Amino acid sequence: MTAIYKREVKSFLTSMIGYVFIAFLLAVAGIYFSAYHLQGLYTQFSYTLQGMLFVFLIAVPILSMRVLAEERKTRTDQLLLTSPVSVSGIVLGKYLALVTIFLIPVLILMLYPLILTQFGTVSLRTAYTALFGFFLLGCSFLSIGLFLSSVTESQVIAAVLTFAVLLACYLSQGIASFFPETAAASFLAFLLFGAVLALALYYMTRHTLLSVITFAAVDGVFIVLYVLNSSLYEGLIQKLFDILDITALFYEFSNGILDLTGFVYYLSIIFIFLFLTVQSIQKRRWS
């Protein structure tokens, strides 16, 4: 794992991708920092971090798109899969390399609240709590990008998929408002979810029978629950989108609240998508 980690970090720092990512984040941070704090005279550093969220959705796909997709395209993944390193070690090494590159601009951003103290009173505790939440959010985004990079050999497709998924999470509250809160609407949406899940399983395994069984089992459960108690589905879409709203808990950190729920939530996202990445690679290893 250590060798893979060092190789990945070196590849980022000897190519333009790592420097573009770092420069892009710091340039956007500088713009918001000047606008909010040096000109607008706001003392809460979290305003800068909140302003960076949307452009962060663009920066993460740029950094993560090549990590596994390029290996798959050039067939160098076969060397990794036949090496004595476990698949989990490969995934963890690549993920830690991504986190290391992301950590560089975060460490530089730690200097910004200290700059503000030269012009007035600033709550450093609130500023660094917000920065910690920003780091956790970024690590979660990177785990999603790593997984989506593992399901395709095209860097462009990996970047587009990552941006689309992150954007959907970012806009989840707005998307949820388009759906009625009726039980019937939620029921139909979950039936569609069962179909999408079966198609995704077929794409990953190419196993028709397994996909059909999954579709029948998942949608069968949804139908039985709806028949027994349809009220369970009322407002269920909105509750689901609340869970998918990854950025919501970041605002707790930005208010200076070191939220244990948010900490566990982000660690859970990281674990789930690293696990899915391992399973995606394992499928190709034995296919």
C-alpha positions, -999 to 999 in steps of 0.1 A, spaced: 0 0 0 28 24 9 45 19 -25 12 26 -43 6 57 -21 40 71 -29 37 64 -66 3 81 -68 14 112 -49 45 114 -71 24 111 -102 2 140 -91 32 162 -82 50 154 -115 20 162 -137 -2 192 -141 -33 176 -125 -22 180 -89 -10 216 -94 -41 226 -113 -63 212 -85 -43 230 -58 -40 263 -78 -77 262 -87 -89 258 -51 -65 285 -38 -74 309 -66 -112 306 -58 -105 308 -21 -85 340 -27 -113 355 -46 -139 348 -20 -115 357 8 -109 391 -7 -146 397 -15 -160 386 19 -133 395 44 -109 422 30 -137 442 12 -169 430 29 -152 430 63 -169 397 74 -151 380 103 -164 345 98 -140 325 76 -168 299 69 -182 323 43 -152 317 21 -156 279 25 -193 280 18 -187 300 -13 -162 274 -25 -186 245 -23 -199 247 -59 -165 251 -75 -154 222 -53 -178 201 -73 -157 209 -104 -123 204 -88 -129 170 -73 -137 153 -107 -106 168 -122 -84 153 -94 -101 118 -92 -110 111 -128 -77 95 -138 -69 75 -106 -84 42 -117 -99 50 -151 -65 56 -166 -51 23 -151 -80 5 -167 -76 21 -201 -39 15 -203 -43 -20 -189 -17 -13 -162 -44 -23 -137 -36 -59 -146 -1 -54 -130 -17 -41 -98 -43 -69 -97 -16 -96 -101 7 -80 -75 9 -93 -39 -9 -62 -26 -45 -67 -17 -72 -49 -35 -81 -30 -4 -45 -19 -1 -45 -7 -36 -77 13 -31 -66 27 2 -32 38 -12 -48 56 -41 -74 72 -18 -48 84 7 -29 99 -22 -60 119 -32 -65 130 4 -28 141 6 -31 163 -25 -64 178 -11 -47 184 23 -21 207 7 -46 236 -1 -64 229 32 -32 234 52 -26 267 33 -61 278 40 -54 274 77 -33 305 74 -62 327 63 -79 330 97 -46 341 111 -44 368 85 -79 381 96 -67 384 132 -44 412 121 -75 433 112 -99 425 141 -113 399 164 -118 365 148 -131 333 163 -103 309 155 -123 280 170 -152 286 146 -129 291 116 -109 259 122 -141 238 130 -155 250 96 -122 241 79 -123 206 95 -158 201 82 -147 213 48 -119 187 49 -143 159 58 -167 170 31 -138 169 6 -127 135 17 -162 122 12 -164 137 -23 -130 121 -32 -142 87 -21 -172 91 -45 -149 102 -73 -126 73 -67 -155 48 -69 -169 63 -102 -134 63 -116 -133 25 -110 -164 17 -131 -152 31 -164 -120 33 -184 -128 68 -197 -115 97 -177 -141 120 -193 -170 98 -183 -156 94 -148 -153 132 -144 -189 137 -158 -204 110 -136 -186 124 -105 -198 159 -112 -233 147 -119 -235 127 -87 -220 155 -66 -242 181 -82 -273 159 -74 -262 157 -38 -256 194 -37 -290 202 -51 -308 174 -34 -331 197 -14 -342 215 -46 -347 183 -64 -368 169 -36 -391 199 -38 -402 188 -73 -417 156 -60 -451 156 -42 -451 142 -7 -479 117 -15 -474 80 -8 -481 71 -45 -453 94 -57 -428 79 -33 -440 44 -42 -434 49 -79 -400 65 -73 -389 35 -53 -401 11 -80 -379 31 -104 -350 29 -80 -354 -9 -80 -351 -9 -118 -321 14 -118 -304 -8 -91 -309 -39 -112 -295 -22 -143 -265 -10 -123 -259 -45 -110 -262 -59 -146 -236 -34 -158 -212 -44 -131 -217 -82 -132 -232 -89 -167 -253 -115 -149 -288 -114 -162 -304 -138 -138 -289 -121 -108 -302 -87 -120 -337 -100 -126 -338 -116 -92 -326 -84 -76 -352 -64 -94 -380 -87 -85 -369 -90 -48 -364 -52 -43 -396 -41 -61 -415 -70 -45 -406 -57 -10 -417 -22 -20 -450 -35 -33 -457 -55 -2 -449 -26 21 -472 -3 1 -501 -28 2 -497 -34 40 -492 3 50 -490 29 22 -486 57 48 -450 46 52 -443 61 18 -456 96 26 -428 121 23 -403 93 20 -386 108 -11 -379 140 8 -365 120 37 -342 102 13 -330 134 -3 -323 147 32 -299 118 37 -283 123 3 -277 160 11 -240 156 19 -233 194 22 -261 199 48 -240 188 78 -211 209 66 -231 240 76 -232 227 112 -194 227 112 -193 262 95 -213 275 125 -186 263 148 -204 232 160 -182 201 161 -210 178 152 -203 141 161 -233 131 138 -216 149 108 -183 133 117 -197 98 117 -218 105 86 -188 116 65 -167 87 77 -196 63 68 -197 78 32 -160 73 29 -161 37 41 -191 28 19 -176 41 -13 -142 27 -6 -159 -7 0 -178 -3 -33 -145 6 -51 -129 -26 -38 -159 -47 -50 -158 -30 -84 -121 -39 -88 -126 -74 -74 -152 -81 -101 -127 -73 -128 -100 -93 -110 -119 -125 -112 -137 -119 -146 
